[in-house]
């Protein structure tokens, strides 16, 4: 009877861990930072100078790299969590599972926040490069392409 309970609990934990991994993977995949300066549409719509394009490139490459790094860390956190679950074969399995799940969610949330900070910083750095009319066009592009990212920007006029 005890073996059956442990087996059922282990199967339940495996399904929950798998589900958590899928949710985390989808969340991270849906939030990848795009490199908008590379498209000729953006360059044309903002009328970017070659100098501006070169200034934007490292900003958005850094934001992309940070997003990828955060995604990799989140995946590693999930793998470690699943390994820890398989090792939980004691009487306090349920309590430990809840604690580990909470810690896992906190780590993933921290990585997501780092990604958001990098994205907001890239937007603010881009703002410094653009002329006022370019910034207005860029804000429209952000609203259309990224949605909520437009809310992360400041309403003040861009620096010259």
C-alpha distance (Angstrom), angle and dihedral (degrees) to the residues before:
residue distance angle dihedral
X1 . . .
X2 3.81 . .
X3 3.82 90.8 .
X4 3.82 90.0 51.8
X5 3.82 91.6 52.0
X6 3.79 91.5 48.6
X7 3.80 91.1 48.1
X8 3.80 92.2 49.5
X9 3.80 91.6 46.3
X10 3.80 91.2 48.6
X11 3.80 91.2 50.1
X12 3.80 90.7 48.5
X13 3.81 91.1 49.9
X14 3.80 90.7 48.3
X15 3.81 91.8 52.1
X16 3.81 91.4 46.7
X17 3.80 92.0 48.3
X18 3.79 91.4 47.9
X19 3.80 90.7 49.3
X20 3.82 91.4 48.3
X21 3.79 89.8 50.7
X22 3.78 92.0 50.9
X23 3.80 91.9 48.7
X24 3.81 92.2 48.2
X25 3.80 91.4 46.5
X26 3.78 92.9 50.8
X27 3.80 91.7 46.2
X28 3.79 92.4 52.1
X29 3.81 94.0 42.5
X30 3.78 92.0 51.7
X31 3.78 91.8 52.8
X32 3.77 102.5 53.4
X33 3.78 114.0 144.0
X34 3.77 111.8 -119.4
X35 3.78 125.3 -146.8
X36 3.83 100.6 -124.9
X37 3.82 96.8 174.3
X38 3.79 91.8 68.2
X39 3.78 95.9 65.5
X40 3.76 115.5 88.0
X41 3.82 87.8 -139.2
X42 3.79 91.0 66.0
X43 3.78 93.8 42.9
X44 3.78 91.2 49.4
X45 3.78 96.7 42.9
X46 3.81 92.1 49.2
X47 3.79 92.1 36.3
X48 3.78 89.8 -134.1
X49 3.74 119.1 -166.1
X50 3.81 117.7 -131.0
X51 3.81 87.7 -107.7
X52 3.81 91.2 55.0
X53 3.80 91.6 48.9
X54 3.80 89.8 52.7
X55 3.81 91.0 47.6
X56 3.82 92.1 49.9
X57 3.79 95.0 47.8
X58 3.85 97.0 73.6
X59 3.81 91.7 41.5
X60 3.79 93.3 57.4
X61 3.78 95.6 36.0
X62 3.81 88.4 55.8
X63 3.82 90.8 48.2
X64 3.81 90.6 49.0
X65 3.79 92.4 47.3
X66 3.81 91.4 49.3
X67 3.82 91.1 49.5
X68 3.81 91.0 50.7
X69 3.80 92.1 46.7
X70 3.81 91.0 50.2
X71 3.81 89.5 49.8
X72 3.80 91.5 51.6
X73 3.79 92.1 48.9
X74 3.81 90.0 49.2
X75 3.81 90.2 51.5
X76 3.80 90.9 50.1
X77 3.79 90.3 49.3
X78 3.81 89.0 53.1
X79 3.82 92.8 49.0
X80 3.80 91.1 50.3
X81 3.79 89.9 48.4
X82 3.79 92.3 52.9
X83 3.80 91.1 48.8
X84 3.78 90.2 51.4
X85 3.80 90.2 51.2
X86 3.79 92.7 56.2
X87 3.79 89.9 53.4
X88 3.80 93.3 55.6
X89 3.78 103.4 99.5
X90 3.81 100.2 133.7
X91 3.80 132.9 101.4
X92 3.78 93.3 -93.2
X93 3.82 94.6 57.7
X94 3.78 96.6 125.3
X95 3.82 94.9 50.4
X96 3.79 92.3 45.8
X97 3.79 91.7 47.5
X98 3.80 91.6 53.4
X99 3.80 91.8 48.3
X100 3.80 93.5 48.0
X101 3.79 91.6 47.1
X102 3.78 91.1 51.9
X103 3.80 92.5 48.7
X104 3.80 90.7 47.5
X105 3.77 92.3 52.4
X106 3.81 90.4 48.5
X107 3.82 92.1 52.9
X108 3.80 92.5 48.2
X109 3.80 90.7 47.5
X110 3.82 89.5 52.1
X111 3.81 90.8 52.4
X112 3.79 90.6 48.2
X113 3.80 90.1 51.9
X114 3.83 90.7 51.0
X115 3.79 88.9 52.7
X116 3.80 91.3 50.1
X117 3.81 92.0 48.7
X118 3.83 91.0 51.1
X119 3.80 90.4 49.4
X120 3.82 93.3 48.6
X121 3.81 90.5 47.7
X122 3.79 90.8 51.0
X123 3.81 89.9 52.0
X124 3.80 91.8 49.7
X125 3.81 91.8 46.8
X126 3.80 89.6 49.6
X127 3.80 89.6 50.8
X128 3.82 89.9 59.8
X129 3.79 91.0 56.9
X130 3.79 98.7 48.7
X131 3.79 130.6 83.0
X132 3.87 115.3 -124.0
X133 3.81 94.3 -98.0
X134 3.81 90.4 47.0
X135 3.79 90.7 50.0
X136 3.83 91.8 52.6
X137 3.80 90.0 50.8
X138 3.80 90.6 45.8
X139 3.81 91.0 52.2
X140 3.81 89.7 53.1
X141 3.80 89.8 50.6
X142 3.81 91.1 49.4
X143 3.80 91.5 50.3
X144 3.80 91.1 49.5
X145 3.81 98.3 40.4
X146 3.78 105.0 30.4
X147 3.79 103.9 19.0
X148 3.78 109.3 -164.2
X149 3.79 92.6 35.9
X150 3.78 88.9 82.0
X151 3.81 88.5 65.1
X152 3.82 88.7 58.2
X153 3.78 92.8 64.0
X154 3.75 127.1 88.0
X155 3.84 118.1 -113.7
X156 3.83 92.9 -136.1
X157 3.78 119.4 109.5
X158 3.81 116.4 -91.5
X159 3.79 122.4 -95.6
X160 3.75 115.5 -102.4
